[in-house]
Amino acid sequence: MAQAFLAALRSIVGEANVLTTEPDCAPYEEDWRGRYKGRALCVVRPGCTEEVSAVVRACAAAGVPMVPQGGNTGLVGGGVPHAGGDEVLISLARLNRVRAVDVVNNTLTVEAGCTLAAVQAAAAEQGRLFPLSLASEGSCQIAGNLASNAGGVQVLRYGNTRELTLGLEVVLPDGRIWNGLRGLRKDNTGYDLKHLFIGSEGTLGIITAAVLKLFPSQSRRAVAWLALPDAGAAIHLLASLRQRAGERLTAFEIVCSAAHELVLQKMPGSVRPLAEPAPWYALVELVDSDPAAELEALLETALSEAFEAGWVIDAVLAGKESQAQALWALRENISEAQKKDGISIKHDVSVPVSAIPAFLQQTDAALEAAFPGVRIVAFGHAGDGNLHYNPSMPQGGEANVAFVARTTEVNRIVHDIVATLGGSISAEHGLGQLKRDEILRYKSPVEMDMMRAIKTAFDPRGLMNPGKLL
């Protein structure tokens, strides 16, 4: 029966696009962090929506579960198969075409396997901006961004992926194709179905294409790296910049001292931008579509006021594009520096922006009390309340292994404080396998029942990405 099923899949996508050997399947079966590793019955690589539909119909007829996968850059194991070897992994990488560009309507229609960088480039070719920006943009794919409702560094101005999407094309768990590729800002004709699939982590269907919003290109930008006395100063500064710069403020990232030092130690070519270390840093970016906009003068005025208020200790403004890129690298290389340093317990949490200082103060103190000597690497998108909060033992080795073995205890401390502050235990990475059970502590039974009802309505047999999110 298995051979007949595989033969049916080969008849749909071709011999070369059904992978069954361990060397061929291995890159798809393990996440990039090496945290999750499974075994698929096979990896299928359809080349168009119709082939995705036919593959799903074949799997549904045979009762075979499916795991959709984009660029496999996720952080919660959402696109990795389980170990049983009975799931078909459906890779969307070959669906990589730009279908349409409507410059007047400011929309771009792309297929699921387009990398985020390719989507950005397609927009730039038309003198437009697609503002979603992630450290993994060279390899992550747009369907994965949609399925996880990715955030990134420009949520402050443009919103999450959800806010950047007007329409979707989706293959449902029974193989039917829903064509919702409408480039409309207003469509008040019932349930907005696309929002069920955005953030669903492939559990309700497979996104095969999307209509995305475009914006005017950013002709001017000003970037600054700031030294701050504490996290509270960062929040005061953010409020001041928002008031003064308005929508020109597109990014406000904060980085703790430990995170900054780790990048300087682990990433070759990294250079300390300021003379003296500081407890906290902020990376600020202003942009404007007007090439004559005097963003540097605006930023300098705002920072002058911040110096007087004691919110900023020192600052450097990028004088040219290469300097701006170097400052951004100090922020974007934190995750890679941590990976080189060794394992840590990672948290992707959000709280109201005003609660960031309280979260840091309370959680730092609670972890230090429970685990003396713990090192906290905290950084993230302060403009939207999303922090990456990653504790470990600085001496590494057996001490860190022993610490990571107590992940459940650490998570309970961090997540309980998040909950008391009205936050979320997953800001932008999703639940996947990592937080599937943890979320039961923080969502009400009513909310979980509603989510399960939606899952049952779309996928009553539970064949679409089973064991993820729910």
N, C-alpha and C positions, 0 to 999 in steps of 0.2 A: 504493500500500500504506500509506503514511504517513497519507493522508487517511482511509482505511478504519479504521486503528487509532485515530486521534483520534476518529472518529465512534463507535467502540465505547466509548471512555472517556466520551464525552459521554452516551451512553445509560445509563451506570452512575451518574454523579454529577451530570448536568445540564450544560447548555451553559455556564452562568455559572461553573462550577467546573473547567473545563479552560482554563487560560490559555496562550496561545501567542504573543502579541505581546511585543516587547521591553520596552515600558514596564510591562506587567503582570507579566512574569516577573522583571524586574531585581531587585526587593527580595529575592527568594528565591535569586538566583544569586550573591550576594556576601556574604561574612561581614561582621560588624559592624565588624571592625577594618580592612576593606579589603585584607586580605592575600590572600585567595583569591576569584577570580571565574571562573565558568564559564558554560556555556550549556546549558540543558535543552531537550530536544525539546518539552516542555510541563510545566506545573505542574498537578497534579491535587489537588483538595481534597475528599476523601471526607468524608462526614458521619456515618458509623457504621462499626462493625467489618465489617459485611457488605459495605459498599461498598469498604472497604480490601481485603477478600478478593477481591472481584470485579475490582478494578483490578489486583491482583497476579496473578490468574489470567490476565487479558488480556495483561499484560506477559510473563508466563512463556510463554504460547502463542506470542507474537510474537518471543520471544527478546530482549526489550528490557530493558536494565538499569534498576534503580530506585535512587533516593536518598531515603531517609526523612529528613524534616526536622521538628524541633520549633520552638522559638522562634528558631532561628538565632543563638544567643548563644555558640556554641562558640568555642574559641580555637585549634583545630588543623585546621580545614577539614573536619571529619568530615561535615557536613551540606550541603556545597556540591558541585554537579555539576562534572564535568570540562568541558573546553572543546569537546569534540567535538560537542555538540548532539544526542546519541543516547540520552540518559538521561531517564527520566521522574522528575521530582521529586515526591514524594508528601508534601504538607503535611498535618500532623495537627491543625492549628489548630481545625478545626470539631468535632473530637471533644473537647468541653469540658464534659461533664456530670459531675456528682457522682451516681454510681449508687446508693450505699448508705452509710449510717452505722450502725455497731453500737457504741453507747456502752459497753455492758456488756463486749463483746469488745475494746473499744478498737481498732477498725479503721475505715478509710475506704476505700471503693472509688470510684476516679475514672478518668475517661478520659484518654487520652494527651495531649490538647491543653490540658488545664487548666494554667494558669500556676501556678508554685510559690506565688505570693501567693494565688491563689484556693484552692489546697489548704490553705494555712495558715488562711485565713479560714473555710473550711468546718469545719475542726477547731475553731477558736475559737468558732464559733456553737454548738457542742455542749459548750463548757467544756473542750475538750481542746487539746492541743498537737501539731502536726506539726513536729518540730524542725529539719528541714533548712532552712538559711538561707544565701542567697548574695546577693551584691551585685546580681545580675541577676534577682532573684526576681519582679520585676514583669513580666518579659517571657519568661524561660525557661519551658519547658513540662516537665511531669513526665516525659514519655517521654524527652526529652533528658537529664534528670537521671538517669533509670534507665539509658539506653543508655551514658552516660559514667560511671556510678557516682559521681555528684557528691559532693563532700565538704562544703566550707563551714566555717563558724565554730564549729559545735557538735559536730564529730566527737569531740572530747575526751570528751564524756559519752555521746552517742547513737550514734556510729558513722557510717559512710558511708551512702549511699542503699541499698546492699546490705543493711545491717543493719536498715533501716527498712521492708523490703518482705517481705510474707508470700506474695503470689501475683501471677501475671501472666496476662494474656490476650495472645496473640501470633498474628499472621498469619505463617505460614511462607512460604518463598520460592516454594512451588508454589501458594499461595493457601489452603491448609487453615488452619483456626482451631484453635489449642490453647487450651482453656479451663482455665487453672490458677489461677482466682480463688478460692483457698481461704484463709480467714482462720485458719489453724492455726499454732500455735507448735510442734507436734509432728506430723510426718508422715513416718515412717520406712519408706517403701514403694518405695525405689529411688533412682535418681539425682535430685538436686534440680535439676530442669531450669531453674527460673527463674534460677539463678545463671549459666547459660550465656549468657542474654540480657542480664542486667545487666552493663554494662561492655563489651558486644560492639560498640558504636557502629553498630548497625543493619546489621551484616554477616551476621547469622544469621536475622533476621526483623524484623517490625515490631511493636513493643509498642503495643497499643491500649488497654489498661486495666491497673490495678494495685490490689491490696489493700495498704494502707499501715498501719503501726503508729501508734497514737496514744498520747499520754502525758498525765499530769495537767498542767493549765495552770500556768504560772509566775505565781504571785500576788505574789511578791516578788523583787526583784533588786537587787544592789549592783554598781556599775560604778566602776572606778578606772583612771586613766591614770598610769603610773609612769615616772619617769626612772631609767635603769639605767647603770651604768658600762661594762658590756660584755655580750656575749651569754652568756658563762658565768654571770654573775649571774642572768640570766633563767632558766636551767635549774635553778640552785639554788633560786630562788624558786618555780618551778613545782613542784618536788618537795615543797617545804615546804607550799605551798597544797594540793596533792593530799592530803597526809597530814592536814592540819588540817580541810579542808573536804569531803573525800570527793567524792561525786557532786554536791554543790552547785556545784562548780567546772565551769562549762559552756564557758567560753572563756578561752583564754590566747593572745593574739596579740602578736607582737613586730614592731617597726617600727624600721628604722635611721634615723639622723639625716637622711640624704639624702632618704629617702622622705617623712619628716615635713615637711621644708622645702619639698619639691615641692608637697605639698598646700596648705600655707600660701600659697605663691606663686600657684598656678594655680586654686584653687577659691575663688570669691568667698564671703565669709561665714565662712571658716575662721579660727579664733582660736587662738592659742597658749595652751594650758591651763596651762602652767607658766612661771615667770619666766625661767628660764635653759635654753638648749639642752642636750641630753645626747647621748652617743654612741648610746644605744639607748633604746627605750621599750617598755613592755608595756601592753596593754589587757586587763584582768582582769574577768571577770563571774562572780558567784555568783548562783544562783537557788534558789528553794524554792517548793513548792506551798502551804506554810503561810503565810497572810498575816501571822501574828504572828512569823515567824522573824526573829531579830535578826542579819541578814546583815551590816549595817554594822559592828556591834560585833565580829563574827567577823573581818571583813576588816581592821578597824583593829588588832586584836590581832596578826594575822598580819603585817601591814605593820610594826608596831612591832618585831617580832623581825627582820624583813628589814632595817630601818634599822640595827639594832644589828650585824647580820652584814655590813653594807656592800653588800648586794645592791641596795638602793634608795637613790637620791640624793634624790628629791623625789617627791611624790605629790599627786594631787587625786582626791577621791571625789565622784561625782555626787550632788548634794543633791536633785535632782528629775528627773523623766523627761526633760524637755527637755535637761538637761545630759548625761544618759546618752546620748541620741541624738546630741548634738553630739560627744561623745567617740568614739562608734562611727563617725560620719561621717569623722573623721580617719583611721580605718583603711580604711573601705570606699571612700573616694574616691581612694585611691592609684592604682588602675588608670586612672581617668579623668584624673587629673592627669598621669600619664605620657603618656597619649594626646595631651593638649594640648601637652605639652612636646616631643613628637616621637618618632620611631621609636627603639626599643631592642630588644636581643636578649633575649627572654623565656625564662625557664626555670621550669618547675613540677616541682620535685624533692622527694624525701623521703629522709630518712636516719633511723636510730634517734635518738630524742630526745636521748640522751646524746652523740650525735656532732655535733649542730648547731654547737657552738663550733669543733670541729675542721674541719668543712666550711667554715665562714665564714673561718676563719683561713687555711687552705690555699688556698682558691679565690681569696680576695681577693689574696693574695700572688702567686699564679701569674698572675692576669690583670694585675696591676700590672706585673709583670716583663715580660710579653709586650706589653702595651699601656699604656705610661706615661701617667698622667693619667686613666685610666678611672674613671668614676663608677659605683658599685654601688648600685642601689636594691633593697634586700632587705627582705622583710616576709613575714609568713605565720603559719600555724597551728602555733606551736611546741608546743602540747599534743599534736599527733599527728605531729610531725616533718616537716611539709610547709612548704617555703619557696618563695616566688616570688622569683627571683634574676635581676635584670634589669640588665645593664651597658649603658652608652652613653658617649658623649663629652659632657661637660657644656657645651662651647662650641657644640654643635650644628653645623648647616651642613655644609660639605663634610667636615669632620673626622668627623662622625658618619656620614655616608654612606659614607665610606671604611671606617669601623670596622664598620658593619653588613654591608658587602660581605665581611667576613671571618668571617661567622657560623659557618661550618663549623669554623674554628680555635677560636673561642670555645667552641662546643658541645663540642668534643673535650676541652678543658681542664676545663670544668665537669662534664661527664658522666663522664669518667674518674675524677675525684675522688669523685663520687657512688658510682660502682661500687666503688671501693676501700673505701669506708665501709659497704658492704652496703646501698646505697640503691636508689632507682628514679628513672629519668629522666622519668617522668610520674606524678605523685602523684594528681592529680584531674582533669586536663583531657583525658586520653586520648591516643591516638597520631594518629588521623585521617590526614591527608596529611603533616602537619608532621614526625612522628617515625616514620613507617612504615618507612623505611629505616634510620634511626638505631638503632632497637631491635635490629637484627640484630647489632650489635656487643656488646650487653649480655645478650641472652638466649641460652641454650645451643641448639645445633642440636636437641637432644632436645625442649626446650620449644617451639621453633618448629614442629617436626614434629607435635607434639600439637595445637597450635593450628590448623595447616593441615588436619589430619585432621578436626577438629571442623567447620571451615568446609566441607570437602568433603562431610561427612555431611549437613549441613543444606542446603547450597547448591552442589550438584555442578556447576552450569553457571556459577557465579560471577556471578549477576545482581543480587545484593543488595549495594548500596553498594560496587561494585568499586573497588579501589585504595585503600581505607581500612583502616587497622589492619594488614592483611596486604598 
